[in-house]
Amino acid sequence: MHDPDASPQGPGLGDLFDNLPTASSSSLPSRENRDEPAPGSRRAMRAAKEAAEAAERRAQQDAEARRALQRGAAARRPAEQEQPTAADAPPAETPDPPTAILPAAAPQPRAAAEPRFEDLRTPRPASASRAAEEPAAPAASSPRAADPVASAPPGPAASDPEPAHDDPSHDEPELGGSLDALFAPEQHRAVPKKKRGRGCLIGLIVVLVILGGIAAGGAWVYNTYQDKINDMMGWGEPKDYAPGEATGEVQVTILKGDTGSPVSTTLYKAGVTKTDRVFYEYLLAERPTVTFYPGVYKLQKKMTAAAALKALDDPKNRMANTVRIAEGSTVESSLPRIVQGVGLKLEDLQAAVQDPGVYGVQAPRLDGWLFPATYTFDPGVTAKEVIQRMVDETRAQLKKAGVPDSDAQRVLTIASIVEREGRTPDFAKVSRVIQNRLDTGMMLQMDSTAQYGYGQLHAGSASTSKEAQHAENEWNTYVIKGLPATPIANPGARAIDAAMHPADGTWLYFVTVNMSTGETVFSNTYAEHQQAIKQMQAWCKANPGTGC
């Protein structure tokens, strides 16, 4: 092939026109075989790359062979390792398979021609596009200089490096590529799964803490407002007894001036109605203007509110010359009942109780000696006869419980505190608390004794006032040690039995935490007692006007 640069002299103007290629003497290589790739095409570059990879594999095989020879020679001649040997010399070049020889430096008209159809089928690598844009290197003097396979060093071809995996051009075809590349499926790289570490554990702990806080808050709300929640949701027990449950007989005393609320409480304490407020709520809904007449009435236990009201309206159920002394009452609260039930004058009754010694009672007051029961007297009975009969009934109950006469005053005093402080199922436990405090030398510190000494026992409050708690008198167990001077109320038979037979336990404290049900919490330590007091205060706050 004629090389225009081979002349030692600079090309003249004539030579320039003489060397122009013509149709008959063109320097372009002939392509008799159409399967041969066009120089500079993508197909040629792909073939060159494959040849370079083959050459790299051969070079690696030759290198392995040389290293094997070196190891053998080193084993035979250790002393000659320091001198270069024939094994260290670069291997002789082996003739490569014939490849397409690229034209040297002359511009090729076909480079500007449109690419062949087979060239559009393969996405154009970024490296190839860069190589195409770079100017062609000067032709070497040796024919092998134009051979891309022979001139490529071992390893990936320098002109067409293998794209790295993190190179975006490796995963995405170049814009403007072939149609196949445009519609080819997206290549996805494998993303390593993230290992669950400490973050998951911390998140789980946070979720558990939040759920635990919600559960604790819900439990506190339900315990505090249990009654209201149950009423609203309809979960609680019915407030009223069902029709047909009524049984037995009980006497109920209605005092002069009693209205719906106190009558409702009286019926509940007598066991007639199921709850303290059910009768009152029934009155508000059905007969808000009802009038009650004082006297003693025969009723049944476990009556509905409607049945109880109907019984109180029936004059046949009202007993003449009858009076009922209630458990936990005092002389002061009992005398008006006697007046209404028997028809005696209040002044006569007050005179009859002035001297307890008249009835054989060695005490400054008769409180505790008017036994709670229902009494019926003949017409014309005197005030003294009425009081004497009640004192005699107290002695009979003490004897029945096995109380010696010498110990009667002490037992009645303990029983009176039990009657005022606890509900019937807890009488024996309250008695044990009193006995444990007496045995250890602790003050009793009972609200009922302070209220009695200050004249507030019937004030309608379960807790004592600050004035009553600090008042100096013989009944205030916040001030004095031991038992009060006299009984503070009239105890019934079950309270007397509890005073004689306290339950087994180490309790030193107790407090009623629900005034409607009478639920009481007993504690061994003061810290436990403080928690119970908080529970009582929460209930009272949620239920104002209930006697807290």
DARA-V63495 format. One record per run of one state. SS is the DSSP state (~ for helix, > for strand, _ for the rest). FROM is the first residue (numbers start at 1). LEN is the number of residues. If there is no record, write none. Layout:
<<SS/FROM/LEN> <SS/FROM/LEN>>
//
This chain:
<<_/1/12> <~/13/6> <_/19/23> <~/42/35> <_/77/1> <~/78/5> <_/83/26> <~/109/4> <_/113/4> <~/117/4> <_/121/5> <~/126/8> <_/134/9> <~/143/4> <_/147/1> <~/148/4> <_/152/16> <~/168/4> <_/172/7> <~/179/4> <_/183/15> <~/198/27> <_/225/1> <~/226/8> <_/234/13> <>/247/8> <_/255/5> <~/260/10> <_/270/8> <~/278/9> <_/287/8> <>/295/7> <_/302/3> <~/305/9> <_/314/1> <~/315/3> <>/318/2> <_/320/2> <>/322/3> <_/325/6> <~/331/12> <_/343/3> <~/346/7> <_/353/3> <~/356/4> <_/360/14> <>/374/3> <_/377/6> <~/383/18> <_/401/4> <~/405/17> <_/422/2> <~/424/17> <_/441/6> <~/447/8> <_/455/11> <~/466/4> <_/470/23> <~/493/8> <_/501/8> <>/509/6> <_/515/4> <>/519/5> <_/524/2> <~/526/17> <_/543/6>>
//
